[in-house]
Amino acid sequence: QVQLVESGGGLVQAGGSLRLSCAASGSIFSINAMGWYRQAPGETREWVAGITSGGSTNYADSVKGRFTISRDNAKNTVYLQMNGLKPEDTAVYYCDAVLGNGYQYWGQGTQVTVSS
């Protein structure tokens, strides 16, 4: 079992920044990769960024150059630094963890609202 707790969401003006955090606990040694997804109202959940246990990162084209995913292994925490936020970034952001066996865990989500 892996538990994920996100924090750091909020309301920000367009062009502003936020940093989301995702703290993992439980069977963290089994985690192969972690990432962030988002879901806007009426939309399907979409992948935003991912980071492997080896530190390799990938980003959706819509956030590349604006968002940065990182991890602090000592704190078992993954971060999503979001700069240059746009109104279309407004969504509930979810952290996920994928185990070596392919099982996926989700956090509860944190709301990000970007005003124009």
N, C-alpha and C positions, 0 to 999 in steps of 0.2 A: 504494500500500500504506500502511496505517495500522497501527501497533502500539499496543496499549493495555495498560497495566500497572496493576492495582489493588493497593491496600494499605490497611491500617487496620482490617481485621477483627479479631475476637477474641471473648473471652468476657466478658459483662457481666451484672450483675444487673438484674432488671426495674426500670424507672424510670431506669436509667442512660443514658449517652450514648456514642456512638462517632462518629468522623469518618472516612469512607472517602475515599480519593483515587484518581484515575484519571489517569495521565500518558500523554499521547498523543505519538507521534513518527511521522515519515515524512511523508506527503503531507497534513499537517494543514490546509493551505490549502484543501483540497477538502471539509473537514468542514462540513456544514450544521447538524447538531444532534448533541448527545450526551445520554446518559441513563443511568439505572440500572434494572436488572431484578433480580429475585430468583427463586430456585427452592428451595422446601422439598422435603425427601425425599418422593418419591411424588407430587409435584405438578408441574403444568406451570409453565413460566417465566412470570412476570407482570411487567408494567411497573410501575415505582415512581415515577419522576420523569424529567423531561426539561428540557433547556435548549437554546434555539436559539442560533445565532451572534449574533443580535441581543440576546440576554439574556432573552428571554421564557421563563417557567418554567411547568410544569404538574406536577400531582401526582395520584397515585391517591388515591381517597377514604380508603383505609385508612391513609394516612400523612399526609394533609393536616393541617397544624397542628403536626406533630411533626418532620417531616423538612424540610430545606432544601437545595436543590441550588444550587450556585454554580460560577463558573468564574474562573480566573486566566489570562487570555490570555497574559501574559508568561511564565508557566510551562507553558503548554499543558496545564493540569490542571483537571479538574472534581472537585468535592467533593460529598459527601453527608453533611451534618450530621444525625445521628439522635439525637433527644432523646426522653425518655419511652418508652424501648424496652420492648416487651412480648414475652413468650415466643413469641407468634405471628409476631414479626418474624424469628425464627430461620430462616436460609436461607443459601444461597450467593448472594452479590451479584455481579452482572456489570455491567460498564460497556460501553456500546455507542457507536459513532459512525456516523452516517449521512452519506454523501457526497451531493453535489448530484445525482448520477446515480441515487441510491436505494440504492446498495450499502451493506451494513451490516457493520461489523467488531465483533468481540467481544473483551473481555479474557478472562483465564483464570479469573477469579472469586476472591472472597475470602469466607471463612466468617465469618458472624456468628451467635453463639449467645447467647441471652438466657435466663438461668436465673430460675426463679420463686422 
